Amino acid sequence: MKFSTELGAKIRGFWRVLGPGLVTGAADDDPSGIATYSQTGAQFGYGQLWTALWMLPLMTAVQEACARIGLVTGKGITTIVKEHYSRTVLFGAVGLVVVANTINIGADLGAMAAAAQLLVPVSFILLTLISATIILLLEVFTSYKVYSKILKWLAVTLMAYPITLFIVKQPWGTVLKATVVPHFELSFAFFFIITGVLGTTISPYMFFWESSQEVEEDQEKNLLTKGKPLISWMSVHRMRKDNTFGMIFSEFATWSIIVVAATVLHNSGVTNINTAADAARALEPLVHSFPHAGFLAKLIFSFGIISLGLLAIPVLSGSAAYSVAEAFNWKASLNLKFNKARGFYVIIIAATVIGLLLNFIGVDPVKALVYAAVLNGVAAVPLIFLIIKISSNEKIMGEFKSKWLSKTILWITFIAMGAAAVGMFYTVLR
């Protein structure tokens, strides 16, 4: 009894430590991520499975650097850029984030509506309007303390794919080898998807969101004194624990999605995902023992897409709003009421509404998700370079600047993502 009580206390204590890192990691597997990873598994089987393992240290290092910037300085990345770099760099970084995020919001809203249509015979336009309205009401009128708890619990919906992973009979020898040994093909399709995989895993919105959420956490815990946080190495270790767990959780889900799609779809001859229903078929083995497995698979898939959309879209619009607000010295915090931070909330609303309108021009929701991921993969490259410069700057970071290991992994990430983008454009032009 004493052991179970102590274990429960440890679990509750660990859950309290989790915050921006867990939410950011879960938001990484947004509808765009699920669509891209599912397409990867369907199209190439286990051929790109190695990306989940090899990307883990890369995304962990990038997000740790972003979180450390916010935690140590008490400022978002955009504020730091504004204070130490030119206006060209500032507006270039903000522009990349706002454009990429807005397109991603549109794709995610479309995916939520398409997933809901699997269950209810309601028009696509009406469902996108309902989704956008619910998200805006939650983001604008809910306090950060309550909203952050909602986001943490929505992260649990990612467990559907890992559960399916162990229900389906897997060729574990092939899976483990494909996980460790990289495989390359010199084709546009290969580099296009791998750029999307990298882009939806190491995404610009995650950089700005996690750094800004660390600032929100400082404010929530009253750690800011005259605008500067009271930070110790213990605070940094807490952040790293949260961040590392969030990234491992995210990449395990990524790995599971690719494996499930490869085993269930690719090995059955389904190599292209055109609709939400196609993607939902990957989850049918989870409910194969039930008489209505197809419907239950759609139910689980739809619930997962909608829940992760509710998690990811606020992260997308919020990170865009933090960037713009910080660039123009507007008040920016989810702790503030609408009338105290109008500009911040107007950007959240505008990004969501513009993303919503993108669904009315006839773009296929599933394809839009993959293209949004590829756009993120290209946009992330110059932003990672900026993060390397900021996190390594002693004037900005003091004793908490990046050490040799962090800098090495960050540079490897920059080179890898740049090479994928260049490879994609090369295969188009050759």
C-alpha positions as CSV (number, residue, x, y, z in Angstrom):
1,M,0.0,0.0,0.0
2,K,2.8,2.4,0.9
3,F,4.6,1.5,-2.3
4,S,1.5,2.3,-4.5
5,T,1.0,5.6,-2.6
6,E,4.6,6.6,-3.1
7,L,4.4,5.6,-6.8
8,G,1.2,7.6,-7.2
9,A,2.9,10.6,-5.7
10,K,5.9,10.3,-8.0
11,I,3.6,10.0,-11.0
12,R,1.6,13.1,-10.0
13,G,4.8,15.0,-9.3
14,F,6.2,14.1,-12.7
15,W,2.9,15.1,-14.4
16,R,3.2,18.5,-12.7
17,V,6.7,19.0,-14.1
18,L,5.3,18.4,-17.6
19,G,4.1,21.5,-19.5
20,P,5.3,23.4,-22.6
21,G,7.6,20.4,-23.6
22,L,4.8,17.9,-23.5
23,V,2.2,20.2,-25.2
24,T,4.7,21.2,-27.9
25,G,5.7,17.5,-28.5
26,A,2.1,16.4,-28.8
27,A,1.2,19.4,-31.1
28,D,4.0,18.2,-33.3
29,D,1.9,15.2,-34.2
30,D,-1.0,17.5,-35.4
31,P,-3.3,16.5,-38.2
32,S,-0.6,17.6,-40.7
33,G,1.9,15.3,-38.9
34,I,-0.5,12.3,-38.9
35,A,-1.3,12.8,-42.6
36,T,2.4,13.1,-43.5
37,Y,3.6,10.1,-41.4
38,S,0.6,8.0,-42.7
39,Q,1.5,8.9,-46.3
40,T,5.1,8.1,-45.6
41,G,4.3,4.6,-44.3
42,A,1.7,4.0,-47.1
43,Q,4.0,5.2,-49.9
44,F,7.4,3.9,-48.8
45,G,6.6,1.2,-46.3
46,Y,9.3,1.0,-43.7
47,G,11.7,2.9,-46.0
48,Q,11.6,6.2,-44.0
49,L,11.1,4.7,-40.6
50,W,14.6,5.6,-39.6
51,T,13.7,9.2,-39.6
52,A,11.8,8.9,-36.3
53,L,14.9,7.6,-34.5
54,W,17.4,9.9,-36.1
55,M,15.3,13.0,-35.8
56,L,14.8,12.5,-32.0
57,P,18.1,14.1,-30.9
58,L,17.7,16.8,-33.5
59,M,14.2,18.0,-32.5
60,T,15.1,17.6,-28.8
61,A,18.1,19.9,-29.2
62,V,16.2,22.5,-31.2
63,Q,13.3,22.6,-28.8
64,E,15.6,22.6,-25.8
65,A,17.4,25.6,-27.2
66,C,14.1,27.4,-27.9
67,A,12.8,26.7,-24.4
68,R,16.1,27.7,-22.8
69,I,16.0,31.0,-24.6
70,G,12.5,31.8,-23.2
71,L,13.2,30.4,-19.7
72,V,16.6,32.3,-19.3
73,T,15.7,35.6,-20.9
74,G,12.1,35.9,-20.0
75,K,11.5,36.9,-23.6
76,G,10.2,35.2,-26.7
77,I,12.4,34.6,-29.7
78,T,11.0,37.5,-31.7
79,T,11.8,39.9,-28.9
80,I,15.4,38.7,-28.8
81,V,15.7,39.0,-32.6
82,K,14.3,42.5,-32.4
83,E,16.8,43.6,-29.8
84,H,19.9,42.1,-31.3
85,Y,19.4,41.8,-35.1
86,S,18.3,44.0,-38.0
87,R,14.7,44.7,-39.0
88,T,15.2,42.6,-42.1
89,V,16.0,39.6,-40.0
90,L,13.1,40.4,-37.7
91,F,10.4,40.7,-40.3
92,G,11.8,37.8,-42.3
93,A,11.6,35.5,-39.3
94,V,8.1,36.7,-38.4
95,G,6.9,36.5,-42.0
96,L,8.1,32.9,-42.3
97,V,6.3,31.9,-39.1
98,V,3.0,33.7,-39.9
99,V,2.7,32.4,-43.5
100,A,3.7,28.8,-42.6
101,N,1.4,28.7,-39.6
102,T,-1.6,30.2,-41.3
103,I,-1.4,27.6,-44.1
104,N,-0.9,24.9,-41.5
105,I,-4.0,26.1,-39.6
106,G,-6.1,25.9,-42.8
107,A,-4.9,22.4,-43.5
108,D,-5.6,21.3,-39.9
109,L,-9.1,22.8,-39.9
110,G,-9.8,21.0,-43.2
111,A,-8.6,17.7,-41.7
112,M,-10.7,18.1,-38.6
113,A,-13.8,18.7,-40.8
114,A,-13.0,15.8,-43.1
115,A,-12.5,13.5,-40.1
116,A,-15.8,14.7,-38.6
117,Q,-17.6,13.9,-41.9
118,L,-16.7,10.3,-41.4
119,L,-19.1,10.3,-38.5
120,V,-21.8,12.9,-39.3
121,P,-23.4,13.8,-42.6
122,V,-22.8,17.6,-42.3
123,S,-21.3,19.9,-44.9
124,F,-17.6,20.4,-44.9
125,I,-17.9,24.2,-44.7
126,L,-20.2,24.1,-41.7
127,L,-17.8,21.7,-39.8
128,T,-14.8,23.9,-40.5
129,L,-16.7,26.9,-39.2
130,I,-17.7,25.0,-36.0
131,S,-14.1,23.8,-35.4
132,A,-12.7,27.3,-35.9
133,T,-15.3,28.8,-33.6
134,I,-14.7,26.3,-30.7
135,I,-11.0,26.8,-30.9
136,L,-11.2,30.6,-30.9
137,L,-13.6,30.6,-27.9
138,L,-11.3,28.4,-25.9
139,E,-8.1,30.3,-26.8
140,V,-9.5,33.8,-26.3
141,F,-11.8,33.4,-23.3
142,T,-10.0,30.6,-21.3
143,S,-7.2,31.5,-18.8
144,Y,-3.7,30.1,-19.5
145,K,-3.9,28.0,-16.3
146,V,-7.0,26.2,-17.4
147,Y,-6.1,26.1,-21.1
148,S,-2.6,24.6,-20.4
149,K,-4.3,21.8,-18.5
150,I,-6.7,21.2,-21.4
151,L,-3.8,21.0,-23.8
152,K,-1.9,18.5,-21.6
153,W,-4.9,16.1,-21.5
154,L,-5.6,16.4,-25.2
155,A,-2.0,15.1,-25.7
156,V,-3.2,11.7,-24.4
157,T,-5.2,11.1,-27.6
158,L,-1.9,10.3,-29.4
159,M,-1.9,6.8,-27.8
160,A,-4.3,5.3,-30.4
161,Y,-1.4,4.5,-32.8
162,P,1.0,3.0,-30.2
163,I,-1.8,0.8,-29.1
164,T,-2.6,-0.3,-32.6
165,L,1.2,-0.9,-33.2
166,F,1.2,-3.8,-30.7
167,I,-2.2,-5.3,-31.8
168,V,-1.1,-5.7,-35.4
169,K,1.3,-8.6,-36.1
170,Q,4.6,-6.9,-37.1
171,P,7.7,-8.2,-38.9
172,W,9.8,-6.9,-36.0
173,G,13.1,-7.8,-37.5
174,T,12.4,-5.7,-40.6
175,V,10.9,-2.9,-38.5
176,L,13.9,-2.7,-36.1
177,K,16.4,-2.8,-39.0
178,A,14.5,0.0,-40.9
179,T,14.4,2.0,-37.7
180,V,18.2,2.1,-37.3
181,V,19.6,1.9,-40.9
182,P,18.9,5.0,-43.1
183,H,17.6,4.4,-46.5
184,F,17.7,6.9,-49.4
185,E,16.2,7.2,-52.9
186,L,17.2,9.9,-55.4
187,S,13.7,10.8,-56.5
188,F,11.4,13.8,-56.1
189,A,8.8,11.8,-54.3
190,F,11.3,10.6,-51.7
191,F,12.8,14.0,-50.9
192,F,9.4,15.7,-51.0
193,I,8.0,13.4,-48.3
194,I,11.2,13.4,-46.3
195,T,11.2,17.2,-46.3
196,G,7.6,17.0,-45.1
197,V,8.5,14.5,-42.4
198,L,11.3,16.8,-41.2
199,G,9.1,19.9,-41.5
200,T,6.2,18.5,-39.6
201,T,8.6,17.2,-36.9
202,I,10.9,20.2,-36.6
203,S,8.4,23.0,-37.3
204,P,8.8,26.8,-37.0
205,Y,5.7,27.1,-34.9
206,M,7.1,24.8,-32.2
207,F,10.2,27.1,-31.9
208,F,8.3,30.2,-31.1
209,W,5.5,28.5,-29.1
210,E,7.7,26.7,-26.6
211,S,10.0,29.7,-25.9
212,S,6.9,31.9,-25.4
213,Q,5.3,29.3,-23.2
214,E,8.3,29.1,-20.9
215,V,7.9,32.9,-20.5
216,E,4.2,32.2,-19.6
217,E,5.3,29.6,-17.1
218,D,7.7,32.1,-15.5
219,Q,4.9,34.6,-15.2
220,E,2.5,32.0,-13.9
221,K,5.0,31.0,-11.1
222,N,5.9,34.7,-10.4
223,L,9.5,34.1,-11.3
224,L,9.9,37.4,-13.2
225,T,11.6,40.3,-11.3
226,K,11.7,43.5,-13.2
227,G,11.2,41.6,-16.4
228,K,14.1,39.1,-15.7
229,P,13.5,35.6,-14.6
230,L,14.9,34.1,-11.4
231,I,16.5,31.1,-13.1
232,S,18.8,28.4,-11.7
233,W,20.3,25.3,-13.2
234,M,17.5,23.4,-11.4
235,S,15.0,25.3,-13.5
236,V,16.9,24.4,-16.6
237,H,17.0,20.7,-15.6
238,R,13.2,20.8,-15.0
239,M,12.7,22.3,-18.5
240,R,14.9,19.7,-20.0
241,K,13.0,16.9,-18.3
242,D,9.7,18.2,-19.6
243,N,11.2,18.9,-23.1
244,T,12.9,15.5,-23.4
245,F,9.8,13.6,-22.4
246,G,7.6,15.6,-24.8
247,M,10.0,14.9,-27.7
248,I,10.3,11.2,-26.9
249,F,6.5,10.9,-26.6
250,S,6.1,12.7,-29.9
251,E,8.7,10.6,-31.8
252,F,7.4,7.4,-30.4
253,A,3.9,8.4,-31.8
254,T,5.6,9.3,-35.1
255,W,7.4,6.0,-35.3
256,S,4.1,4.1,-34.4
257,I,2.1,6.0,-37.1
258,I,4.7,5.1,-39.8
259,V,4.9,1.4,-38.8
260,V,1.1,1.0,-38.6
261,A,0.6,2.7,-42.0
262,A,3.3,0.6,-43.5
263,T,2.0,-2.7,-42.1
264,V,-1.7,-2.1,-42.6
265,L,-1.8,0.1,-45.8
266,H,1.5,-0.4,-47.8
267,N,1.6,-4.1,-47.3
268,S,-2.0,-4.3,-48.4
269,G,-1.2,-2.4,-51.6
270,V,-2.5,1.0,-50.5
271,T,0.3,3.4,-51.3
272,N,-1.5,6.7,-51.6
273,I,-3.8,8.3,-49.0
274,N,-6.4,10.5,-50.7
275,T,-9.0,10.9,-48.1
276,A,-9.4,10.9,-44.3
277,A,-11.2,7.5,-44.7
278,D,-8.0,6.1,-46.3
279,A,-6.0,7.2,-43.3
280,A,-8.6,5.8,-40.8
281,R,-8.2,2.3,-42.3
282,A,-4.8,2.1,-40.6
283,L,-6.6,2.0,-37.2
284,E,-9.1,-0.8,-38.1
285,P,-6.9,-3.5,-36.5
286,L,-7.4,-1.7,-33.1
287,V,-11.0,-2.7,-33.2
288,H,-10.9,-5.8,-35.4
289,S,-12.6,-7.9,-32.8
290,F,-15.7,-5.8,-32.8
291,P,-18.5,-6.4,-35.3
292,H,-18.4,-2.9,-36.7
293,A,-14.6,-2.4,-36.9
294,G,-14.7,0.0,-39.8
295,F,-17.0,2.4,-38.0
296,L,-15.0,2.2,-34.8
297,A,-11.8,2.8,-36.6
298,K,-13.3,5.9,-38.1
299,L,-14.6,7.0,-34.7
300,I,-11.1,6.6,-33.1
301,F,-9.4,8.3,-36.0
302,S,-11.9,11.1,-36.1
303,F,-11.6,11.7,-32.3
304,G,-7.8,11.7,-32.5
305,I,-7.7,14.1,-35.5
306,I,-10.2,16.5,-33.9
307,S,-8.5,16.4,-30.4
308,L,-5.1,17.0,-31.9
309,G,-6.5,19.7,-34.1
310,L,-7.9,21.4,-30.9
311,L,-4.4,21.0,-29.4
312,A,-2.3,22.1,-32.4
313,I,-4.3,25.0,-34.0
314,P,-4.1,27.2,-30.9
315,V,-0.3,26.4,-30.8
316,L,-0.1,27.5,-34.5
317,S,-2.1,30.7,-34.1
318,G,-0.6,31.5,-30.7
319,S,3.0,31.2,-31.9
320,A,2.1,33.5,-34.9
321,A,0.5,36.0,-32.5
322,Y,3.4,36.0,-30.1
323,S,5.8,36.7,-33.0
324,V,3.8,39.6,-34.4
325,A,3.0,41.1,-31.0
326,E,6.6,41.0,-29.8
327,A,7.8,42.5,-33.1
328,F,5.5,45.6,-32.5
329,N,5.8,45.8,-28.7
330,W,2.2,44.7,-28.1
331,K,1.2,43.0,-24.9
332,A,1.2,39.2,-25.6
333,S,0.0,36.6,-23.1
334,L,-2.7,34.1,-22.8
335,N,-3.0,35.1,-19.2
336,L,-4.4,38.5,-20.3
337,K,-8.0,39.3,-21.1
338,F,-8.9,40.3,-24.6
339,N,-9.2,44.0,-23.8
340,K,-5.7,44.0,-22.3
341,A,-4.0,42.4,-25.3
342,R,-6.2,43.2,-28.3
343,G,-3.4,43.1,-30.9
344,F,-2.3,39.7,-29.7
345,Y,-5.8,38.2,-29.8
346,V,-6.6,39.9,-33.1
347,I,-3.6,38.1,-34.7
348,I,-4.9,34.8,-33.2
349,I,-8.3,35.4,-34.7
350,A,-7.0,36.6,-38.1
351,A,-4.6,33.7,-38.5
352,T,-7.4,31.2,-37.7
353,V,-10.0,33.0,-40.0
354,I,-7.5,33.2,-42.9
355,G,-6.6,29.6,-42.5
356,L,-10.3,28.8,-42.4
357,L,-10.9,30.6,-45.7
358,L,-8.2,28.6,-47.4
359,N,-10.6,25.6,-47.1
360,F,-13.1,27.3,-49.4
361,I,-10.9,27.3,-52.5
362,G,-11.2,23.6,-53.2
363,V,-7.9,22.3,-51.9
364,D,-7.9,18.6,-50.9
365,P,-7.5,18.5,-47.1
366,V,-5.2,15.5,-47.0
367,K,-2.9,16.8,-49.7
368,A,-3.0,20.3,-48.1
369,L,-1.6,18.7,-44.9
370,V,1.4,17.2,-46.6
371,Y,2.1,20.4,-48.6
372,A,1.9,22.4,-45.3
373,A,4.5,20.0,-43.8
374,V,6.8,20.5,-46.7
375,L,6.5,24.3,-46.5
376,N,7.4,24.0,-42.8
377,G,10.5,21.9,-43.7
378,V,11.8,24.7,-46.0
379,A,10.9,27.6,-43.7
380,A,12.6,25.9,-40.7
381,V,16.1,26.0,-42.2
382,P,16.8,29.8,-41.8
383,L,15.0,29.9,-38.5
384,I,17.2,27.1,-37.0
385,F,20.3,29.1,-38.1
386,L,18.9,32.0,-36.1
387,I,18.2,29.8,-33.0
388,I,21.8,28.6,-33.2
389,K,23.1,32.2,-33.1
390,I,20.8,33.3,-30.3
391,S,21.3,30.3,-28.0
392,S,25.1,30.4,-28.4
393,N,25.4,34.1,-27.7
394,E,26.9,34.7,-24.2
395,K,25.6,38.3,-24.2
396,I,22.1,37.1,-24.5
397,M,22.2,33.8,-22.6
398,G,25.0,34.3,-20.1
399,E,26.1,31.1,-18.3
400,F,23.1,29.3,-19.9
401,K,24.4,29.6,-23.5
402,S,24.6,26.5,-25.6
403,K,27.6,24.3,-24.9
404,W,29.5,22.2,-27.5
405,L,27.0,19.3,-27.6
406,S,24.0,21.5,-28.1
407,K,25.7,23.5,-30.8
408,T,27.0,20.4,-32.6
409,I,23.5,18.8,-32.8
410,L,21.9,22.1,-33.8
411,W,24.3,22.5,-36.7
412,I,23.7,18.9,-37.8
413,T,20.0,19.7,-37.8
414,F,20.5,22.8,-39.9
415,I,22.6,20.9,-42.4
416,A,20.2,17.9,-42.5
417,M,17.1,20.0,-43.1
418,G,18.9,22.2,-45.6
419,A,20.1,19.1,-47.5
420,A,16.6,17.6,-47.6
421,A,15.2,20.9,-49.0
422,V,18.0,21.2,-51.6
423,G,17.6,17.6,-52.6
424,M,13.9,18.1,-53.2
425,F,14.5,21.2,-55.4
426,Y,17.4,19.4,-57.2
427,T,15.2,16.4,-58.2
428,V,12.6,18.8,-59.6
429,L,15.2,20.7,-61.7
430,R,17.4,17.9,-62.9
